[in-house]
């Protein structure tokens, strides 16, 4: 049957050429119209980014002196830095000057008019001390600082100095808060600086004086000059008074009068024509000497040149009130736009020509094979392979081609390929799964520790070779039976109750925590073992994985060690007490005076006997705990007084390390616990002293209390070096200490945590820790919450 209609070539050619011409003709005016808008948007974005970078830099630079003042004021208020020790203040300020190159000087003026100052020269970067005689009003001296941080050559010695009348002192007292001074010139130079001042009071509210920090403004000049602001961009900063602060150009921010004194330059009289024009257009002077600014304006002309301008106010709570201007000439962008227009027009013409040539080639490639593809589809339908395609055909059979060829060839071949790929992937996955299963089973069969898995009701799901060796059962004798068969009493009778309580409350007792328990072998022998339990969520059910290790031999060695330690402790205590008493009499002068050298040696011996006494007492406490001979006076009592008392008694020890204790009590102040007062204090004191020893100076140790179900959790969190992974398993072992040099220098017997664990076990509690190396450690213990009614135990 003959087909009617246009040829395939005509059907493709006309719309392709029409749409191409329409797109090319329409894109040129659209590009011309949006070019200016795009360039202004790009300039606005660039100005906003540069203004933000300048503002961020200034906020950081100006915040630094205030933070230094706040730190120095806090040190003096708390007594860490003695405000009466002029030399200590100067040395402290010198250290801060060395660490902060943008700082000109740091100083403190007391209520007697005295001054303690450390600073650096602008030109040579050399350091100096300035101080008044006797740290009071009168003569003041400026001396160079030597390489050994000692006082060197006297550079200046002048009378009549009184810090109490200086502007930085009087302004801070007038405002009663941190303030900024006016910008001023450094002594005998044209370099500008600004001062941050802050009054200092002691803890009773008595004024100690004023501390201040000067910074060089040339750092702002350097920052602006190093900024890349388009090709010929410009940025400058001025005060609300109109005076220049800094500029990215080489314009001067000050001039010299006939008297050779430096005076600041107003933006309205700047040597830079751009700066003057921006000030005249954007700013207007007020009667009080300050200026108003117009944020709505966005451009200014200088001669025949057009500049795009952005204005960003910068203010802070201490008195800074500056204006940041970013100026970019329009020609930096329009030159590229004009060049781009020429290239775009040429490119569009090339596209139109290329579209015509491409349309001819595409139409020829599409039209010719259509009839051949139709024939190929018919051959495919009867099972024959298609022949090679000829490119000289008409588009009469397009519809039939789509029905026969696309459905018969594309869909069929794609389906067969997908099916073959799926079969191949499944076989590969099954092979990998079998290999992984064999590999995992080989690992489980060869590990030294026993691995047992159970379901939520206690039924054993797996039992590896090591577990068979430990318990004496074969795998088939245990799998499918309750895990109680491996436990002696009372665990045998109580284990189902543990699992039921966990299913109801979700509160674990052993999950995630390694502990020592007892096991029962096939022959009935009870032996000690270590148990670690973890939870595994697998598809729609839960498994518990227990890893067990026979520690019979280790316990035997520990018992031998305990017996040895007990014997040595008792044999040493009596003679050591006599030695300590005798040394105490001699050092106290009971036997008459002795030489200073002998007295020094006796004091060393006396302190060492004290240390030995503490060690022996720890050993005896450990022995009593293990033997069950230590008495516990358990009674119901408020928790908060116990915690506060421990913190108060151990704060003096923490002060030796520059550490503070901070309480985070998140429960009712009347919360009652069941505990022995003395033993509670012993455990918490051990945790607090450890935290203080291993915390950095000037840090805090957090003491927290929270309620979790029927138990209360007391924890001590420090900011120290944390606990290494290889030491975590030995933290609560007797005589255990980290091997690092720093830890050894902290001292201790290595028994404190072991004793604490035994005490918590006897009081019905639990102790543990959380730590990541390099990020501090948190030690915690649990105690049962006491009911409001009932008698003490």
Secondary structure, 3 states (H helix, E strand, C coil): CCCCCCCHHHHHHHHHHHHHHHHHHHHHHHHHHHHHHHHHHHHHHHHHHHHHHHHHHHHHHHHHHHHHHHHHHHHHHHCCCCCCCHHHHHHHHHHHHHHCCCEEEEEEEECCECEEEEEECCCCCCEEEEEEHHHECEEEEEEEECCCCCEEEEEEEEEEECHHHCHHHHHHHHHCCCEECCCEECCCCCCEEEEEEEEEECCCCCEEEEEEEEEECHHHHHHHHHCCCCCCCEEEEEECCCEEEEECCCCCCEEECCCCCEEECEHHHCCCHHHHHHHHHHEEECCCCCEEECCCCCEEEECCEEEEEEEEEEECCCCCEEEEEEEEECHHHHHHHHHHHHHHHHHHHHHHHHHHHHHHHHHHHHHHHHHHHHHHHHHHHCCCCCCCCCCCCCCCCHHHHHHHHHHHHHHHHHHHHHHHHHHHHHHHHHHHHHHHHHHHHHHHHHCCCEEEEEECCCEEEEECHHHHHHHCCCHHHHCCCEHHHHCCCCHHHHHHHHHHHHHHHCCCCCECCCEEEEEECCCCCEEEEEEEEEEEEECCEEEEEEEEEECHHHHHHHHHHHHHHHHHHHHHHHHHHHHHHHHHHHHCCCCCCCCHHHHHHHHHHHHHHHHHHHHHHHHHHHHHHHHCCCCCCCEEEEHHHHHHHHHHHHHHHHHCCCCEEEEEECCCCCCEEEECHHHHHHHHHHHHHHHHHHCCCCCEEEEEEEEECCEEEEEEECCCCCCCHHHHHHCCCCCCCCCCHHHHHCCCCCCHHHHHHHHHHHCCCEEEEEECCCCCEEEEEEEEECCCCCCCC
